[in-house]
Amino acid sequence: MEYPEAIEWLAKRAKMEIPTYETEEEKKARAFREKALEVMKTAARFYFDTLRSPKGAAALEYLRKRGLSDQTIVEFGLGYSPDYESLPDFLSKKGYDFKTLKDVCLVSQAADGRHIDFFGGRVIIPIINARDQVIAFGGRTLEGDKLPKYKNSGGTPLFDKRRVLFGLNLIKKLQQAETVNDLVLVEGYMDVISLRQGGIKNAVASMGTSLTPEQCRELRKYANTVYVCFDGDAAGQLATWRSLDLLSETGLEVRVMTLPEGLDPDDLIKKEGGQGFLKCKSDALPLVDFKIKSLASRYNLNTADGKNKFAKSTLPVLAALDPIGKDLYIKEVSKLSGLSVESIANSLAEAAEKPAVPSSPAVFSPKEEAPKTATEVNARVVAARFLLGAALAKKGYAKTLHIRDEFFDLDSHKKIAGYILRCKENNTEPRFGMLYDIVDDKAEIDKVEDAVNSVPPQEEARYYEECLETLQKNELQRRKAELLEKIKNASDDAEKDLLKAELLKLLRR
């Protein structure tokens, strides 16, 4: 808990009153939070009871077919939303107004104006914070072809995806019974549920987004070592590498588990049980070993070109190590590539004289064009990501006046910019978690967040200025081309003169 929260919690437990010096705004916020927590608890009880009623028979059967025991279902408070009307009707009769229900993402509004259950027709997984309070829900469809398969609450005053880890409340309880030496970090809440039933009680999950610094700091409160458990095909992704670096930067010892190809933790538990999972855990690699092994798998080490490219790709990883680590892992790269220790050490020394680059793969400067992928990423888009990411992260060097609609080419960027400007207008803080309700392209949200995390802190302000300059110059060029085209097509001399005056003004800038 934050310090004020701890004081408040202890005072309530001791039945003491503490003097408050709240502004009217703060009083309203606290009153809303208390009401919101109450309605979330009431909704969780409704879903829980419905699962055990005749209306929940099909959902209960589905959970049992997935191998979940009744004990596990109760332990995680799983429930069911039978339709789109039952929950709104139930809560309305309890006296809760629809504005509050919308604010906590329990209901949404249909095209015909009706208030409907946000999770209608889904199995419900309550998301509970470290203080044992229900702050959000996840919903899993019973129909295999219904999309999305999983649906989470949107960002609310109670729920910020960047700060929450699923299962942390159970880790706190576990700590009261035994020593927790390490945590297992997985990707989804169903993985945590399956692992716990299989006897692996120290698992937590991020909320379906790239890992954030806030989540890393939460993990650090509970253990010194984290075993990161990926699906078989996730190991080479940029977001994955950045997550590993974030964990390490927080002071955690990181070990990486790689599951058999095509399996996730839920599949592995069903196939091989807890013992099979523990075997994978015992084979987990320290972070640097994992990075080097992962890079080696990308190249054909039976060819001279492959060996050369592999050795070069390890230089940023080696550069980040202390002298002893460098010495050890240069030998490892030498062994894998067949190149001499001396040549690798010399290449590393030469690379150290050039500007530093982050150790995660595929991070680009705003002034260069990134390698072509399915969608080509140009310098303007890369710069726009950093500008938006810095504003959302509330960096001191980022100014709202720099957020100009004409800077952004992608529709997702325009929506994010609009959200930041509305927050400024309403005097509220922008939050990354809210973007998932505003922007359809979830991958682009992660790229905006990763943009800030990929630059060393001491370089951020300079990099921001470069990004801003890139966007301003691009916009200037676009505007010039537009004016020249208008001059060319002007209908008379008077219009031409006006446009030329505007162009001259622009050129002087």
Buried (B, 14 or more C-beta within 10 A) or exposed (E): EEEEEEEBEEEEEEEEEEEEEEEEEEEEEEEBBEBBBBBBEBBBBBBBEBBBEEBBEEBBEBBEEBEBEEEBBEBBBBBBBBEBEBBBEBBBEEEBEBEBBBBBBBBBEEEEEEBBBBBBBBBBBBBBBBEEBBBBBBBBBBEEEEEEEBBBBBBBEBBBBBBBBBBBBBBBEBEEEEEBEBBBBBBBBBBBBBBBBBEBBBBBBBBBBBBBBBBBBBBBEBBEEBBBBBBBEBBEBBBBBBBBBBBBEBEBBBBBBBBEEEBBBBBBBBEBEBEBBBEBBEEBBEBBBBBBBBBBEEBEBEEEEBBBBBBBBBBBBBBBBEEEEBEEBBEBBBEBBEBEEEBBBEBBEEBEEEEEBBBBBEBBBBEEBBEEEEEEBBBBBBBBBBBBBBBBBEBEEBEEEBBEEEBBEBEBBBBBBBBBBEBBEEEEEBBBBBBBEBBEBEEBBBBBBBBBBBBEEEEBBEBBEBBBEBBBEBBEEEBEEEBEEBBEEBEEEEEBEEBBEBBEEEEEE
